[in-house]
């Protein structure tokens, strides 16, 4: 009999229910959340639910709701008086119940991977009273799993490593696949592993997913990386199961299974003999297929005739052997060297010793090439001595150099004048004899360090350098002198035999046994009555007084000549004068003043008193100057000076308002001093000797009165003007006065008048009006009438 999909699902449900019934034997509702229901009285009510745990297959795709199960109570007589209700997870939204029959259906497709079970509560109610006839009980609807999820490698893709040459079965890495299906039901989540790519090198255990090596002696140098594809299949790998894959990249790590080998059995290098010490001669390298620490090598010279001349070291970055020079090469002494060099691995793996020794040998031959070398001095440094008394041309010493080449060319000598700027020395170009060229002075320069150049005659470009240190020997050629500039004083109240100064001497010479000086007074000063000298026999001497008391008024300064002799051979002497000043001293013998002019001042006036008197005088002078200055300022008039012409002020009549600018248009002092009457002034541009004959001078009503009346009228108008500002303001007026004493100078009236005007008086106005008088005058020389 063929079953449809729906019928097959129902068939599986029946089988599941049968299994549950056989194990549960009509179990009651479990985990009840409500208190038991009691009838009236003390007898416990019998719970009569008849059912089992419900199972529902996931991923149901039918069009009709999926039947889950049925709820029934023995209280239900089938007459419709009992009503069933459902609550809890998914009630009404996923699961619905027929309130009359108790049948439960699922209305949506369920996914066990989203939620494996639902907890619901069922209750039977009396339809009429809506009261429960059974206690509320809890039950579970479990979602039955189907194989709808393939295995997945959550940690993939994988990378792993395994040492090369590993034996078969060496574990590489473990891969793990997870299946979201229910592992407790069926084989949906039982996974087995297989390898799809990577054989025959690797294998995988079907149950654990552990990847292992499958071939022996896998060589990293042949192939160092493999890509594996691993499959995980559920349903224990049976047909119809779902599968997933991942990739595993396996890298072979290196082991020291390759010994170093030189590519050649012998090497040859040419090296010039002039190559300096520590220079690199050659680089050699042994080939090693390994990498990292397994390829690290050390080199050493095991044999040959250049053991002390060359050395070899390893370059940590390139693993090359670096051959360097330890001693200078000389073609004339040896033309070639042979070295036996060994290269060996530093880290040897005992497992691979059977492959052979992990070292190799090679031969290196070094050919020394001849180079034209500069002359070489027999000594690197020559030391010579000469007395500073040596005459010009004195032989000091000899230097010698030779050509180290086989040609042995002749050598010529010269002095590097940069080391002998004053040209104190000469050298013979052929023999190398050094002589003095100038007089020497040890006190100027005790040691001369010069450089001597040796050049090949055939090739002057080849220059050798030798160094000569010439020490100048001292002679006694400097007389002794005072060690310092002494400032000696003696008190006026000094007593006889009092020490006033201790002196010492210096000498520029440097005798081998040190200096010894002798002090004494000169013959002319030996019998003086003021001071005496005592030689202390320790290169010092003491000056003492010979009498009591000194007076500055009589003599303020004494000069004491002292004779000093050194112990040289022959000895030298000098006379040095000690200046002694007479000073006024305090009770402790400390000098206060040493000036003789102080006695000219009146007695009883000290220096402080003199300073105070000078300060008072200066203060009085300053006060006098201030008083004079203030009086001069008070005498300055508030109005214009009489000699200043009022016409110098320019009055602008186009001002529209007040402001501080109006004070610049005219002198306000003229308005403030209205009682001052100005006299008629003579013209400034007329020579003072010339008098005005045509214009009489007179005193009329002053202009100040006119201005005062004008301003007074304007002030009264402002007082009664209702539009005037209620605060003080500066008012400006374009008032010209009532006329000029010169009357009108306009010539407009002369046109209508037949009378001629006499302008002869213009000649009396001075040179500036001469041209105007010539033009309008009536004299005999006038050109115009």
C-alpha positions as CSV (number, residue, x, y, z in Angstrom):
1,X,0.0,0.0,0.0
2,X,1.4,3.3,-1.0
3,X,1.3,6.2,1.5
4,X,1.3,9.9,0.8
5,X,3.5,12.4,2.5
6,X,0.8,13.3,5.0
7,X,-0.1,9.7,5.7
8,X,3.6,8.9,6.2
9,X,3.8,11.7,8.8
10,X,0.7,10.4,10.6
11,X,2.2,6.9,10.5
12,X,5.4,8.2,12.1
13,X,3.4,9.9,14.8
14,X,1.5,6.7,15.5
15,X,4.8,4.8,15.9
16,X,6.1,7.6,18.3
17,X,2.9,7.5,20.3
18,X,3.1,3.7,20.6
19,X,6.6,3.8,21.9
20,X,5.7,6.5,24.4
21,X,2.6,4.6,25.6
22,X,4.6,1.4,26.1
23,X,7.1,3.3,28.3
24,X,4.8,5.7,30.1
25,X,1.7,3.6,30.6
26,X,-0.9,6.3,30.5
27,X,1.1,8.9,32.6
28,X,-0.7,11.8,34.1
29,X,0.1,15.4,33.4
30,X,3.6,16.1,34.8
31,X,5.0,19.2,36.5
32,X,1.6,20.8,37.3
33,X,2.0,24.5,38.2
34,X,-1.4,24.8,40.0
35,X,-2.6,23.4,43.3
36,X,-4.7,20.2,43.1
37,X,-8.3,20.7,42.6
38,X,-10.6,19.5,45.5
39,X,-14.3,18.9,45.6
40,X,-16.3,19.9,48.6
41,X,-15.3,18.0,51.6
42,X,-11.9,16.5,52.6
43,X,-11.6,14.0,49.8
44,X,-8.9,14.7,47.1
45,X,-10.3,15.0,43.6
46,X,-9.2,12.3,41.2
47,X,-7.1,13.5,38.3
48,X,-8.5,11.8,35.2
49,X,-6.3,13.2,32.3
50,X,-5.6,10.5,29.7
51,X,-2.7,11.3,27.4
52,X,1.1,11.0,26.7
53,X,3.9,13.3,25.8
54,X,3.3,14.9,22.3
55,X,5.8,14.7,19.4
56,X,5.7,16.8,16.3
57,X,8.0,16.4,13.2
58,X,9.8,19.5,12.3
59,X,9.7,21.1,8.8
60,X,6.1,20.0,8.1
61,X,5.2,21.4,4.6
62,X,1.6,20.4,4.3
63,X,-1.3,22.8,3.6
64,X,-3.5,21.6,6.5
65,X,-2.7,22.2,10.2
66,X,-0.6,19.3,11.5
67,X,-2.4,17.1,14.1
68,X,-0.4,17.0,17.3
69,X,-2.6,15.1,19.8
70,X,-5.8,15.1,21.8
71,X,-6.7,16.1,25.3
72,X,-9.6,14.3,27.1
73,X,-11.0,14.2,30.6
74,X,-13.2,11.4,31.9
75,X,-15.4,14.2,33.2
76,X,-16.3,14.9,29.6
77,X,-19.5,12.8,28.7
78,X,-19.4,14.0,25.1
79,X,-22.4,16.3,25.6
80,X,-20.4,19.5,24.9
81,X,-20.5,20.6,28.5
82,X,-16.7,20.6,28.8
83,X,-14.6,23.3,27.2
84,X,-10.8,22.8,26.7
85,X,-8.4,25.8,26.6
86,X,-4.7,25.9,26.0
87,X,-2.0,28.4,27.2
88,X,1.8,28.7,27.4
89,X,4.5,28.9,24.7
90,X,3.1,29.1,21.3
91,X,-0.6,28.8,22.4
92,X,-3.0,30.4,19.8
93,X,0.0,31.5,17.6
94,X,1.5,28.1,16.8
95,X,-0.7,25.6,18.5
96,X,-4.5,25.7,18.5
97,X,-7.0,23.4,20.3
98,X,-10.5,22.5,19.5
99,X,-12.4,23.5,22.7
100,X,-15.0,20.8,22.1
101,X,-13.0,17.8,21.2
102,X,-9.6,18.7,22.7
103,X,-7.7,18.1,19.4
104,X,-4.4,20.0,19.2
105,X,-3.0,21.1,15.8
106,X,0.2,23.0,14.8
107,X,-0.5,25.9,12.4
108,X,3.1,26.8,11.4
109,X,6.2,25.0,10.2
110,X,8.4,24.2,13.2
111,X,12.2,24.1,13.3
112,X,13.9,22.0,16.1
113,X,17.1,24.0,15.7
114,X,15.3,27.1,16.6
115,X,13.3,25.6,19.5
116,X,13.4,21.9,20.5
117,X,10.3,21.8,22.7
118,X,7.3,23.9,23.9
119,X,5.8,24.0,27.4
120,X,2.1,24.5,27.5
121,X,-0.7,24.4,30.0
122,X,-4.1,22.7,29.5
123,X,-7.3,23.1,31.4
124,X,-10.9,21.8,31.2
125,X,-13.7,24.2,32.1
126,X,-17.4,23.8,32.7
127,X,-18.9,25.6,29.7
128,X,-21.8,27.0,31.7
129,X,-20.1,28.1,34.8
130,X,-16.6,28.6,33.2
131,X,-15.1,27.0,36.2
132,X,-12.3,24.4,36.0
133,X,-13.4,20.8,36.4
134,X,-9.8,19.6,36.5
135,X,-6.6,21.3,37.8
136,X,-4.5,23.1,35.3
137,X,-1.6,20.9,34.2
138,X,1.6,21.4,32.2
139,X,2.7,19.3,29.3
140,X,5.5,19.4,26.7
141,X,5.3,19.2,22.9
142,X,8.7,18.0,21.7
143,X,9.8,18.7,18.1
144,X,10.9,15.6,16.4
145,X,14.2,16.1,14.5
146,X,14.8,15.3,10.8
147,X,18.1,15.5,8.9
148,X,17.9,19.0,7.5
149,X,21.3,20.4,8.5
150,X,24.6,19.6,6.9
151,X,27.8,19.3,8.9
152,X,29.8,22.5,9.2
153,X,33.5,23.2,10.0
154,X,33.2,26.3,12.2
155,X,37.0,26.7,12.6
156,X,37.9,26.2,9.0
157,X,39.9,26.7,6.8
158,X,42.8,25.2,8.7
159,X,46.5,25.7,8.5
160,X,49.0,23.2,10.1
161,X,52.6,22.2,9.9
162,X,54.5,19.0,10.2
163,X,58.3,18.4,10.1
164,X,59.6,17.0,6.9
165,X,60.8,13.4,6.9
166,X,58.2,12.5,9.5
167,X,57.3,8.8,9.8
168,X,53.9,7.5,8.6
169,X,51.1,8.2,11.0
170,X,52.5,11.4,12.4
171,X,49.5,13.5,13.6
172,X,49.2,16.8,11.8
173,X,45.9,18.4,12.9
174,X,42.4,17.5,14.0
175,X,39.4,19.0,12.2
176,X,35.9,19.1,13.8
177,X,32.6,19.4,12.1
178,X,29.3,20.2,13.9
179,X,25.8,19.2,12.9
180,X,22.8,21.2,14.1
181,X,20.5,18.2,14.1
182,X,19.6,16.3,17.2
183,X,22.5,14.0,18.3
184,X,20.2,11.9,20.6
185,X,17.8,10.9,17.9
186,X,18.7,8.8,14.9
187,X,21.9,9.3,12.8
188,X,21.2,12.9,11.6
189,X,24.1,14.3,13.7
190,X,26.5,11.3,13.5
191,X,29.4,12.6,11.3
192,X,32.2,10.7,9.6
193,X,35.3,12.3,7.9
194,X,37.0,11.5,4.7
195,X,39.8,13.1,2.6
196,X,38.8,14.2,-0.9
197,X,42.2,15.8,-1.9
198,X,45.6,15.3,-0.5
199,X,46.2,11.6,-1.0
200,X,48.4,9.6,-0.9
201,X,50.4,12.0,1.3
202,X,47.9,12.3,4.1
203,X,44.9,10.5,5.6
204,X,42.1,11.3,8.1
205,X,40.5,9.2,10.8
206,X,36.8,8.8,10.0
207,X,35.5,9.3,13.5
208,X,37.9,11.7,15.1
209,X,38.9,13.9,12.1
210,X,42.6,13.6,13.0
211,X,44.8,14.1,9.9
212,X,48.0,12.1,9.7
213,X,50.9,11.6,7.3
214,X,50.5,8.7,4.9
215,X,53.9,8.6,3.1
216,X,57.4,8.4,4.6
217,X,60.3,10.8,3.8
218,X,58.3,13.7,2.6
219,X,61.1,16.2,1.6
220,X,60.5,19.9,2.2
221,X,63.2,20.8,-0.4
222,X,61.1,18.9,-3.0
223,X,57.7,20.2,-2.0
224,X,57.0,22.3,1.1
225,X,53.2,22.8,1.1
226,X,50.1,20.7,0.5
227,X,46.4,21.6,0.1
228,X,44.0,19.0,1.6
229,X,40.2,18.9,1.2
230,X,38.3,17.2,4.1
231,X,34.7,16.1,3.9
232,X,32.3,15.6,6.9
233,X,29.1,13.6,6.1
234,X,26.2,12.8,8.5
235,X,24.0,9.7,8.7
236,X,27.2,7.8,9.4
237,X,28.3,8.4,5.8
238,X,25.3,6.5,4.3
239,X,23.6,7.5,1.1
240,X,21.3,10.4,1.5
241,X,23.3,12.0,4.2
242,X,24.3,15.7,4.1
243,X,28.0,16.7,3.8
244,X,30.3,19.7,4.3
245,X,33.9,20.3,3.3
246,X,36.9,22.4,4.5
247,X,40.4,23.0,3.4
248,X,43.6,22.3,5.3
249,X,46.9,23.8,4.3
250,X,49.8,21.7,5.5
251,X,53.3,23.2,5.5
252,X,56.4,21.0,5.9
253,X,58.8,22.5,8.4
254,X,62.5,22.2,7.8
255,X,64.8,19.8,9.6
256,X,68.6,19.6,9.2
257,X,68.7,16.8,6.7
258,X,71.1,18.5,4.2
259,X,74.8,19.0,4.9
260,X,76.6,22.1,3.6
261,X,78.6,21.7,0.4
262,X,81.0,24.2,-1.4
263,X,80.1,24.6,-5.0
264,X,83.8,24.5,-5.9
265,X,86.7,22.6,-4.6
266,X,89.1,25.7,-4.9
267,X,89.0,29.5,-5.1
268,X,91.5,32.1,-6.1
269,X,91.6,35.8,-5.4
270,X,94.1,38.5,-6.3
271,X,94.8,41.1,-3.6
272,X,97.0,44.3,-3.8
273,X,99.7,44.5,-1.2
274,X,98.5,48.0,-0.3
275,X,95.2,46.7,1.0
276,X,94.9,47.9,4.6
277,X,94.5,45.7,7.6
278,X,90.9,44.5,8.4
279,X,89.9,44.8,4.7
280,X,87.8,42.1,3.2
281,X,89.7,39.8,0.8
282,X,87.0,37.4,-0.3
283,X,83.5,36.0,0.4
284,X,82.8,32.3,0.1
285,X,79.6,30.3,0.8
286,X,78.8,26.7,1.2
287,X,75.4,25.7,-0.2
288,X,72.8,24.3,2.2
289,X,69.3,23.5,1.1
290,X,68.0,23.9,4.6
291,X,66.7,27.2,6.0
292,X,66.7,29.0,9.3
293,X,68.8,27.6,12.1
294,X,69.3,24.4,10.2
295,X,71.3,26.4,7.6
296,X,73.5,28.2,10.1
297,X,77.2,27.5,9.5
298,X,80.6,28.3,11.0
299,X,83.8,28.7,9.0
300,X,87.3,28.2,10.1
301,X,90.8,28.0,8.5
302,X,92.1,24.5,9.3
303,X,95.3,24.5,7.4
304,X,97.6,26.6,5.1
305,X,100.4,29.1,5.2
306,X,98.2,32.1,5.9
307,X,96.9,31.2,9.3
308,X,98.3,34.3,11.0
309,X,97.8,36.6,8.1
310,X,94.1,36.0,7.4
311,X,91.0,35.2,9.4
312,X,87.5,34.1,8.5
313,X,84.2,34.9,10.1
314,X,80.5,34.3,9.2
315,X,77.9,36.8,8.0
316,X,74.9,36.0,10.2
317,X,72.5,37.3,7.5
318,X,73.9,35.6,4.4
319,X,75.8,32.7,6.0
320,X,78.9,33.7,4.0
321,X,82.4,33.2,5.1
322,X,84.2,36.6,5.1
323,X,88.0,36.4,4.7
324,X,89.9,39.5,6.1
325,X,93.5,40.6,6.5
326,X,95.1,40.5,9.9
327,X,98.6,41.7,8.9
328,X,99.9,44.0,6.2
329,X,100.8,42.3,2.9
330,X,104.2,42.6,1.3
331,X,104.7,41.5,-2.2
332,X,108.4,41.6,-1.8
333,X,108.2,39.2,1.2
334,X,105.5,36.8,0.0
335,X,103.5,36.6,-3.2
336,X,100.8,34.1,-2.4
337,X,99.0,32.3,0.4
338,X,97.0,29.0,0.5
339,X,94.2,28.4,3.0
340,X,92.1,25.2,3.7
341,X,88.7,26.3,4.9
342,X,86.0,24.2,6.5
343,X,82.2,24.9,6.6
344,X,80.1,23.0,9.1
345,X,76.5,23.2,10.3
346,X,76.1,24.5,13.8
347,X,73.0,22.5,14.7
348,X,73.2,18.8,13.6
349,X,70.3,16.4,13.9
350,X,71.5,13.0,15.0
351,X,68.7,11.3,13.1
352,X,70.4,12.2,9.8
353,X,74.0,11.5,10.5
354,X,73.8,8.5,8.3
355,X,73.4,10.9,5.3
356,X,77.1,11.9,5.7
357,X,79.2,14.5,7.5
358,X,77.5,17.8,7.9
359,X,80.7,19.7,6.9
360,X,82.7,20.4,3.8
361,X,86.2,21.6,2.8
362,X,87.6,23.9,0.1
363,X,90.9,25.6,-0.8
364,X,91.4,29.3,-1.2
365,X,94.5,30.7,-2.8
366,X,95.3,34.4,-2.4
367,X,97.7,36.0,-4.9
368,X,99.4,39.2,-3.6
369,X,99.8,41.8,-6.4
370,X,102.8,44.2,-6.4
371,X,102.0,47.9,-5.8
372,X,104.3,50.9,-6.2
373,X,104.6,51.8,-2.6
374,X,105.9,55.1,-1.1
375,X,109.2,55.3,0.6
376,X,109.3,53.9,4.1
377,X,111.3,55.5,7.0
378,X,113.5,53.4,9.2
379,X,111.7,54.7,12.2
380,X,108.1,55.9,12.6
381,X,109.2,58.6,15.0
382,X,112.6,60.3,15.4
383,X,113.6,62.1,18.6
384,X,116.3,64.8,18.5
385,X,117.6,67.4,20.8
386,X,119.4,70.8,20.3
387,X,120.4,73.6,22.5
388,X,118.6,76.9,22.2
389,X,122.1,78.5,21.9
390,X,122.8,76.5,18.8
391,X,124.0,78.6,15.9
392,X,122.3,78.6,12.5
393,X,123.4,75.6,10.5
394,X,124.0,73.3,13.5
395,X,123.3,69.7,12.6
396,X,120.5,68.2,14.7
397,X,120.2,64.7,13.3
398,X,119.5,62.5,10.3
399,X,116.4,60.7,9.0
400,X,116.5,57.8,6.5
401,X,113.9,56.2,4.1
402,X,114.0,53.7,1.3
403,X,111.8,52.5,-1.5
404,X,110.3,49.1,-0.5
405,X,109.7,48.1,-4.1
406,X,112.1,45.9,-6.0
407,X,113.3,48.9,-8.1
408,X,114.6,50.6,-4.9
409,X,114.4,54.1,-6.4
410,X,116.5,56.9,-4.9
411,X,114.7,59.1,-2.3
412,X,114.7,62.8,-1.8
413,X,113.7,64.6,1.4
414,X,111.9,67.7,2.3
415,X,110.1,69.3,5.3
416,X,106.4,69.7,5.3
417,X,106.3,73.5,5.9
418,X,102.8,73.3,7.4
419,X,104.5,71.7,10.4
420,X,107.4,74.3,10.4
421,X,105.7,77.6,9.5
422,X,108.6,79.7,11.0
423,X,111.2,77.7,9.0
424,X,113.4,77.0,12.0
425,X,114.9,73.9,10.3
426,X,116.3,72.7,7.0
427,X,116.9,69.2,5.6
428,X,119.4,68.0,3.0
429,X,117.4,66.7,0.1
430,X,119.8,63.8,-0.6
431,X,121.2,62.8,2.8
432,X,118.3,63.6,5.2
433,X,120.5,65.7,7.5
434,X,118.4,68.2,9.6
435,X,120.0,71.5,10.5
436,X,118.9,74.7,12.2
437,X,117.9,77.6,10.0
438,X,117.1,80.2,12.6
439,X,117.9,81.0,16.2
440,X,115.9,78.9,18.7
441,X,114.2,80.0,21.9
442,X,113.1,77.3,24.3
443,X,110.9,79.8,26.1
444,X,108.9,80.4,22.9
445,X,108.6,76.7,21.9
446,X,110.2,73.9,23.8
447,X,109.4,71.1,21.4
448,X,109.1,71.2,17.6
449,X,107.1,68.4,15.9
450,X,107.9,68.4,12.2
451,X,107.0,66.1,9.3
452,X,109.6,65.0,6.8
453,X,108.5,64.0,3.3
454,X,110.4,61.3,1.4
455,X,109.7,61.1,-2.4
456,X,110.8,58.6,-5.0
457,X,113.0,60.2,-7.6
458,X,111.4,58.3,-10.4
459,X,107.8,58.7,-9.2
460,X,107.4,61.9,-7.1
461,X,103.7,61.0,-6.5
462,X,104.9,58.3,-4.1
463,X,105.5,60.2,-0.8
464,X,106.4,58.7,2.5
465,X,106.0,60.6,5.8
466,X,108.3,60.5,8.8
467,X,107.8,62.3,12.1
468,X,110.5,64.1,14.0
469,X,110.3,65.5,17.5
470,X,113.0,68.1,18.2
471,X,113.4,69.1,21.9
472,X,115.1,72.4,22.6
473,X,117.6,72.3,25.5
474,X,117.5,75.2,27.9
475,X,120.3,77.7,28.6
476,X,120.3,80.5,31.2
477,X,119.3,83.4,29.0
478,X,116.5,85.0,31.1
479,X,117.1,87.2,34.1
480,X,114.8,86.8,37.2
481,X,112.1,89.3,37.9
482,X,109.3,89.9,40.4
483,X,106.7,87.1,40.4
484,X,103.9,89.7,40.3
485,X,103.1,93.4,40.3
486,X,103.3,94.3,44.0
487,X,101.2,97.0,45.6
488,X,103.1,97.8,48.8
489,X,101.9,100.2,51.5
490,X,103.3,101.4,54.8
491,X,101.3,103.0,57.6
492,X,102.2,106.4,58.9
493,X,102.4,105.0,62.4
494,X,104.6,102.0,61.4
495,X,107.4,101.0,63.8
496,X,111.0,100.1,63.0
497,X,111.5,96.5,62.0
498,X,107.9,96.0,60.8
499,X,107.4,93.7,57.8
500,X,105.5,95.5,55.0
501,X,106.0,93.1,52.0
502,X,107.1,89.6,51.1
503,X,108.4,89.2,47.6
504,X,109.4,86.3,45.3
505,X,110.8,86.0,41.8
506,X,110.3,84.0,38.6
507,X,112.6,83.0,35.8
508,X,111.5,81.9,32.3
509,X,114.4,79.5,32.2
510,X,114.1,75.9,33.4
511,X,117.3,74.7,35.0
512,X,117.6,70.9,35.7
513,X,118.0,71.4,39.5
514,X,115.4,74.1,39.8
515,X,115.7,77.8,40.5
516,X,117.6,79.5,43.3
517,X,117.3,83.3,43.7
518,X,119.3,85.7,45.8
519,X,117.8,89.1,46.9
520,X,119.6,92.3,48.0
521,X,119.3,96.0,47.8
522,X,121.2,97.9,45.2
523,X,124.3,99.8,46.2
524,X,122.7,103.2,46.1
525,X,119.8,101.9,48.3
526,X,121.7,99.9,50.7
527,X,122.3,102.7,53.2
528,X,118.8,104.3,53.1
529,X,117.2,105.1,56.4
530,X,113.6,104.0,55.5
531,X,113.6,100.4,54.5
532,X,115.8,97.3,54.5
533,X,115.6,93.9,52.8
534,X,116.1,90.4,54.3
535,X,116.7,87.3,52.0
536,X,114.8,84.3,53.4
537,X,117.0,81.8,51.4
538,X,113.9,80.1,50.1
539,X,113.5,82.2,46.9
540,X,111.6,84.8,48.8
541,X,112.7,88.1,50.6
542,X,111.1,90.3,53.2
543,X,110.9,94.2,53.1
544,X,111.1,95.8,56.6
545,X,110.9,99.4,57.9
546,X,114.0,101.0,59.4
547,X,112.5,103.9,61.3
548,X,109.4,104.8,63.2
549,X,106.6,106.9,61.6
550,X,106.1,108.2,58.1
551,X,104.3,111.4,57.0
552,X,102.5,111.7,53.7
553,X,102.9,115.5,53.7
554,X,106.7,115.0,53.6
555,X,106.8,112.0,51.1
556,X,103.9,109.9,50.0
557,X,105.8,107.4,47.7
558,X,109.1,105.6,48.1
559,X,110.9,103.6,45.4
560,X,113.1,100.7,46.6
561,X,115.4,99.1,44.0
562,X,115.9,95.3,44.7
563,X,118.7,93.3,43.1
564,X,117.8,89.7,42.1
565,X,120.4,87.1,41.0
566,X,119.6,83.5,39.7
567,X,121.8,80.4,40.1
568,X,122.4,79.7,36.5
569,X,125.8,79.2,34.8
570,X,126.6,81.9,34.1
571,X,124.2,83.6,36.5
572,X,121.9,86.5,35.4
573,X,120.6,89.3,37.5
574,X,118.1,92.2,37.3
575,X,117.0,95.2,39.3
576,X,113.3,95.5,40.1
577,X,111.8,98.5,41.7
578,X,109.3,98.1,44.5
579,X,106.9,101.1,44.9
580,X,105.9,101.8,48.5
581,X,103.0,104.2,49.3
582,X,102.5,105.9,52.7
583,X,98.9,105.5,53.9
584,X,96.7,106.4,56.8
585,X,95.8,103.2,58.6
586,X,93.2,102.3,61.2
587,X,93.9,100.7,64.6
588,X,94.2,97.3,62.9
589,X,96.9,98.5,60.5
590,X,94.5,98.4,57.5
591,X,95.2,101.3,55.0
592,X,92.3,103.8,54.7
593,X,93.7,106.4,52.3
594,X,97.0,106.9,50.6
595,X,96.4,110.2,48.9
596,X,98.6,113.1,50.0
597,X,96.1,115.7,48.7
598,X,93.8,114.9,51.6
599,X,95.9,117.1,53.9
600,X,95.1,120.2,51.9
601,X,91.5,120.2,53.2
602,X,90.6,121.8,56.5
603,X,91.1,119.7,59.6
604,X,88.1,117.9,60.9
605,X,86.5,117.4,57.5
606,X,86.3,113.7,56.5
607,X,85.4,112.3,53.2
608,X,81.8,111.7,54.2
609,X,81.4,115.3,55.2
610,X,82.7,116.5,51.9
611,X,80.3,114.3,50.0
612,X,77.4,115.6,52.1
613,X,78.4,119.3,51.4
614,X,78.6,118.6,47.7
615,X,75.1,117.0,47.8
616,X,73.7,120.0,49.5
617,X,75.2,122.4,46.9
618,X,73.7,120.3,44.0
619,X,70.3,120.3,45.7
620,X,70.3,124.1,46.0
621,X,71.3,124.5,42.4
622,X,68.4,122.3,41.3
623,X,65.9,124.3,43.4
624,X,67.1,127.6,41.9
625,X,66.7,126.3,38.4
626,X,63.2,125.1,39.2
627,X,62.2,128.5,40.6
628,X,63.6,130.4,37.6
629,X,61.7,128.1,35.2
630,X,58.4,128.5,37.0
631,X,58.7,132.3,37.0
632,X,59.4,132.4,33.3
633,X,56.3,130.3,32.7
634,X,54.1,132.7,34.8
635,X,55.2,135.7,32.8
636,X,54.0,134.2,29.5
637,X,50.8,136.1,28.4
638,X,47.5,134.4,27.8
639,X,46.8,136.4,24.6
640,X,48.9,136.9,21.5
641,X,52.3,138.5,21.8
642,X,52.2,142.1,20.7
643,X,54.4,141.3,17.8
644,X,52.2,138.5,16.6
645,X,49.8,139.6,13.8
646,X,46.2,138.6,14.3
647,X,46.0,138.1,10.6
648,X,48.0,135.0,10.9
649,X,44.9,133.1,12.1
650,X,42.7,131.8,9.3
651,X,39.0,132.0,10.2
652,X,36.9,129.6,8.2
653,X,33.4,130.9,7.6
654,X,31.9,127.7,6.1
655,X,31.9,125.7,9.4
656,X,28.5,124.1,10.0
657,X,28.8,123.4,13.7
658,X,30.8,123.5,16.8
659,X,33.3,121.2,18.3
660,X,36.9,121.2,19.3
661,X,38.0,122.0,15.8
662,X,36.8,125.6,16.0
663,X,39.4,126.4,18.6
664,X,42.0,126.0,15.9
665,X,40.4,128.6,13.7
666,X,41.2,131.6,15.9
667,X,42.8,132.5,19.2
668,X,40.3,132.1,22.0
669,X,42.5,134.2,24.3
670,X,41.4,137.3,22.4
671,X,37.8,136.7,23.4
672,X,38.6,135.8,27.0
673,X,40.6,139.1,27.5
674,X,38.1,141.5,26.1
675,X,39.5,144.5,28.0
676,X,42.8,144.5,26.3
677,X,43.0,147.3,23.7
678,X,45.3,146.6,20.7
679,X,47.3,149.4,19.2
680,X,47.7,149.8,15.6
681,X,50.8,148.0,14.5
682,X,53.2,148.8,11.8
683,X,53.4,146.4,8.9
684,X,55.8,143.5,9.2
685,X,56.7,143.6,5.6
686,X,57.8,147.2,5.6
687,X,61.2,148.3,6.5
688,X,61.2,149.7,10.1
689,X,62.9,153.0,9.0
690,X,60.1,153.9,6.5
691,X,57.1,155.7,8.0
692,X,53.6,155.7,6.8
693,X,52.9,159.1,5.4
694,X,49.8,158.5,3.4
695,X,47.9,156.6,6.2
696,X,47.5,158.3,9.5
697,X,47.9,156.1,12.6
698,X,45.2,156.5,15.2
699,X,43.5,154.7,18.1
700,X,39.8,154.0,17.6
701,X,37.3,151.9,19.3
702,X,39.0,148.6,19.8
703,X,37.8,145.5,17.9
704,X,37.4,143.8,21.2
705,X,34.5,146.0,22.1
706,X,32.8,145.1,18.8
707,X,33.3,141.4,19.4
708,X,32.1,141.7,22.9
709,X,28.9,143.4,21.9
710,X,28.3,140.9,19.1
711,X,28.8,138.0,21.4
712,X,26.6,139.6,24.1
713,X,23.7,140.0,21.6
714,X,24.1,136.4,20.5
715,X,24.2,135.2,24.1
716,X,20.9,137.0,24.8
717,X,19.3,135.4,21.7
718,X,20.5,132.0,22.8
719,X,19.0,132.5,26.3
720,X,15.5,133.2,25.0
721,X,15.7,130.7,22.1
722,X,13.5,127.7,22.9
723,X,15.4,125.6,20.4
724,X,18.9,126.2,21.9
725,X,20.4,123.1,23.7
726,X,19.9,123.1,27.5
727,X,23.6,122.6,28.1
728,X,26.8,124.6,27.6
729,X,28.1,124.4,24.1
730,X,30.7,126.2,22.0
731,X,29.2,128.6,19.6
732,X,31.0,129.8,16.5
733,X,30.1,133.0,14.6
734,X,31.3,134.2,11.2
735,X,31.5,137.9,12.2
736,X,33.9,140.1,10.3
737,X,33.6,143.3,12.3
738,X,32.4,146.7,11.1
739,X,35.1,147.6,8.6
740,X,38.7,148.3,8.1
741,X,40.6,151.5,8.7
742,X,42.1,151.2,5.2
743,X,38.6,151.3,3.8
744,X,37.7,149.5,0.7
745,X,40.5,148.5,-1.7
746,X,38.1,147.6,-4.5
747,X,38.5,149.3,-7.8
748,X,34.8,148.8,-8.8
749,X,33.9,152.3,-7.7
750,X,36.7,153.8,-9.8
751,X,35.1,152.7,-13.0
752,X,32.0,154.9,-12.5
753,X,34.1,157.8,-11.1
754,X,35.8,160.2,-13.3
755,X,38.3,161.2,-10.6
756,X,41.7,159.9,-10.6
757,X,43.1,158.2,-7.5
758,X,46.5,159.0,-6.3
759,X,48.6,155.9,-5.6
760,X,51.9,157.7,-5.0
761,X,51.9,156.7,-1.3
762,X,52.5,153.1,-2.4
763,X,56.1,154.0,-2.9
764,X,56.4,154.6,0.8
765,X,55.3,151.0,1.7
766,X,58.6,149.4,0.9
767,X,60.2,147.4,-1.9
768,X,57.4,144.9,-2.1
769,X,55.0,147.6,-3.3
770,X,57.4,149.3,-5.7
771,X,56.1,147.4,-8.7
772,X,52.5,148.4,-7.8
773,X,53.6,152.1,-7.4
774,X,55.2,152.1,-10.8
775,X,52.0,150.7,-12.4
776,X,49.5,153.0,-10.7
777,X,51.6,156.0,-9.6
778,X,51.6,159.5,-11.3
779,X,55.3,160.1,-11.3
780,X,57.1,161.0,-14.5
781,X,58.4,157.4,-15.0
782,X,55.0,155.8,-14.9
783,X,54.2,153.8,-18.0
784,X,50.5,153.8,-17.4
785,X,48.0,156.6,-16.4
